[in-house]
Amino acid sequence: MPYRSLAPAQILTSAAVHTMDANNLTATAIAIKNGAIVGVGSDDEMLVLSGLGAVHEHLEGRAVIPGLIDAHNHLLATG
């Protein structure tokens, strides 16, 4: 079935997802496919999206901040 190719490959659940969305600041789950976020919401909402073979990771309340990228430059090497 073609719709299965749209299913996320990874689901992070039981997290504290900081969405930066003024209408919905926090969520508990995030769905990821090909390195991109394809869904944010409750654990139940995101688990419904997952297909066979999706990796589920239970984060035990740990924070997820999508889009936070640490360039980790060393001043003497990059300045």
Buried (B, 14 or more C-beta within 10 A) or exposed (E): EEEEEEBBBBBBBBBEBBBEEEEEEEBBBBBBBEEEBBBBBEBEBBBEBBBEEBEBBEBEEEEBEEEEEEEEEEEEEEE
